[in-house]
């Protein structure tokens, strides 16, 4: 009798769990259909693709492999090896962004590398150390032209674990210095509410400012979310991402016409790729 009761309880729990998963909503932001991307596979050298920037289109995507200290130039239609340039020694590099005529690469500890001589035989970099003490992990950076600054969003931060927020920090391009106080905080509870999901911490993996909407799009691989905020960090929208399409989204970039590109690392689930989502509100 007890065995039968146990089986019945397990079945009910299983059914409830299945039902909860079925209730998760997969919608798309206005102007996009997240169910219908154009898929581009990338070569073996970029299975660890961790950040992308269009320069200026899908035939010239600048990307970082998160282990090699190299910048690659990806042509999604190419059948030959991608050109690459070594800017620093091997390390954990997470994102890349273009500010005016300068390229910056983000390391996971919050350090920024200003790359000079890109596309030449004399590539090098200047290293700027993140100044705050304590344990930090970063995967996300983007350029905000209104602030004339590089903005870094933390993935793991000691102070954020206590507050339930996700902090963003500013690197001032005029002074080449970091602000030690946070530029803004993303509210994890509000993101969870908008997405209709159970989430304690928001852990971004890429971000970019939409060229037409002038809003910040943020993708979070750990949370399987796409979040939209204003440029002051006020969260406005949140969308669940299906794992079968977004295996490990680590890069995000926009074309000038609003087309959105999200890159996925290969990992253990499949081949790395770049997904293109056409913008319909041009």
N, C-alpha and C positions, 0 to 999 in steps of 0.2 A: 504493500500500500504506500509506504514512504517513497519507494523507488518511483512509483507511478506519479506521485505528487511532485517529486523532484523533476521528472521529465516534463510534466505539464508547466511548471514554473519556468524552466529553461526555455521551453517553446514560446511562452508568452513574452519573456524578456527578449528573445531573438526577434519575434515579430515586431515588438515595440521599437527595437533598434533599427530594423529594416524600415519601419514606417517613418522614423525620424529622418533617416537618410533620404527617403523619397520626398520628404517635405522641404528639403533644401531647395531654394529658388536659384535658378541660373538665368539671370537676365543680362542685358547689355546696356551700356550707356548710350544715350541718344547720339545717333550718327554712326554707330558701329553694330556689327553682328558678331559677337564673340564665338558663335558656333561655326562660322564659315570663313576661316582664314585661307590665304594662299600659303602653302608650306614650302620652305626652302631647306633642304638638308645642307649641312656644312661638312667640310672635309674632316678627316681624322684629327688633324692638328688642332681643331677647335672644338673637340668634345667637351672641354672644360671652359667653354665660352662664358664669361662672367660679366661683361658689360659691352654695350654697343653705342655707336654714334654715327648717324648718317652723314656722309661727307662727299658729295651732297645728296646722294640717292642710293638706291638698293644695289647699285653696281659698284659702290665705293663705301662700304660699311667699315668703319674703324672699330676694332674690337680688341679686348684683352683676354688672354688665356691666364687663368688665375694662379698659375704656378711659375711662369717662365720669365716674367719681366720683359715681355715683348708686346708690341702693338702690331696687329695683323690688319691687312686691308683685304676685306672679303668682297668678292664679286659673286653674287648668288647664282649666276649663270656660268661661272668659270669651271673648267674641268682640269685645271692645272693648279699647282701649289700656290697658296696665297703669299704675296710679298709680306715681309715682316721686318721690324726694326727693334733691336734690343736697346732698352732705355735704362735698365737697372738690373741688378743681380736677381736671381730667382727669389720668389717670395709669394705671399698670399695677396694677389691684386684682385680687386673686386669690381671696379667701375672705371669708366672713362668719360670725360666731358670736354667740350670745346668752348672756350671763352674768348670771344673776339678772334684773334689769330693764334691763340695759345692752347695747347693741349695739356690736360691734367689727368693723372691716373690716381685712383684711391687705393690705398692699402688697407687691410682689414683692421689695423690698429689706429686708423684715423689719419695717418700720414698722407700728405699729398705730394705727388711727384710732378713738377712742372717740366714737361718734355720739350726740348729744343732740338732743332736739326732734323725733325721728322721728315721722312721721304728722301733723306740724303745718306751719305756714308759716314756722317759725323753726328750721330744721335747721342744725346746725353740727357741728364735730368738734374734738377735742383730739388732737394728733399726738404719738406716742411713738416716738422714733427707736431703731432697733436698735443696741445699743452696741458690738458687736464689730467690730474692724477687719477688713479683707480683703473679698474678693468673696463675696457670699452671694446666693442666690435662694430665695425661699419661695413656695409655692402653697397651703400647708396649715396650718390652725389649727383648734383645737377647745377647748371649755370642759371643764375637769375640776373638778367641784364638790368632790371630796375634797381637792384641793390649793387650792381657791378661786383658780384660776389659768387663764389662757389658755396653751395649749401650741402652739408653732409647730414644724413639722417642715421641715427644710431639703430643698430639691430639689437644689441645687448648693451645695457648701461646700468651700473650699480644703482644709481639714484632712481632710474626709471622703474626698477623692480619694486620699489617702495611706493611710488606715486601712481603706477598704472598708466603712465603716459609714455610716449616715445619722443625723444628730444631731437631737435635739429640744431646744427651749429653753423656759423657763418665763417668763411674764410674771405677776408676783404682783399680784393685784387689791387686796390689802390695802395695798401700798406704791406701786402703779403703777410698778414697776421690773422690769427684766429681770434674770434671773440670767445672768451671763456664762459660767458653766460649763454644759455640756450637762446636761439633766435625765436623758436616757438616750440609748442608741444602738441603732438597729435594725441587725441583722446581715444584710447583703446576701447573704452566702454561704449563710446558713441559709434565707433566703427563696428563693433560686435552687434549693436542694436540695429544699425542700418543694414547689415548683411544678414541678420537673422541667424547668427551663429554663436556658438559658445567659445569665447576666446578670452584669454587672460592678458596676453601680451601681443602687441602688434610688432612684427619683425620685417621691415621693408628690405627688399633686395634690389630694387631699381626705381628710378623716378625720372620724370622729364616734364617740362612745361609745355602744354599744348600750344602750338603756334597760332591758332585761331581763337580758341576759347580763353587763352591766357589763364588756365587753371592747371594745377599740379596733379598729374597722374602718377600713382605709386603702385607698384606690384610687389606682393609679398609671397615668396615661394613657400615658406613654412606655413603661413595661414591660408594659402590658396585663395588670395583675394586681389582684386583690383580696386583701389580706393582713389577717390577724386576729392581734392581739397582746394580752397583758395590759396593764394600765395602767402597768407599769414598763418596757414596751418589749420584753418577751420574746416573740419571734415564735412563734406556735402553729400557724397554718395559712396556706396560700397557694393561690390559685386563678387559673388562666389565664382571661382574658376574650376572647371572640370579637369581632373587630373589627367584624363586620357589625352587632352590637348596640351595642357600646361604641365608637363612632366616636372620641370624644375626651372621656373621662369626667373632668370637672373639679370636680364638686360631689357631696357625699354628706351625707345627713341621714336621721334616723329619726323616725317617728311614735311616740307613747307606747306603742302596742301592738306595736312591733317592726317594722312595715312599713318597708322600706328604699327610699329614693329616691336615684337617681343621675342627675345631669344631664350631658348631652353637648353640647359646643360644636358649632356647625354646620361650621365650617372649609370645606374644599374637597370634603368627602365627602358632604354632605347637609344636612338641616335639623336645627337644634338641637332637643333633646327632653329630657324628664324621664321616666325609667323607674321604675316602681313594682314592687317585689318583695314580695309578701305574705308575712308571717311566719306559719309554720304551727305554731309551738310555743307558742301563747298559753295 
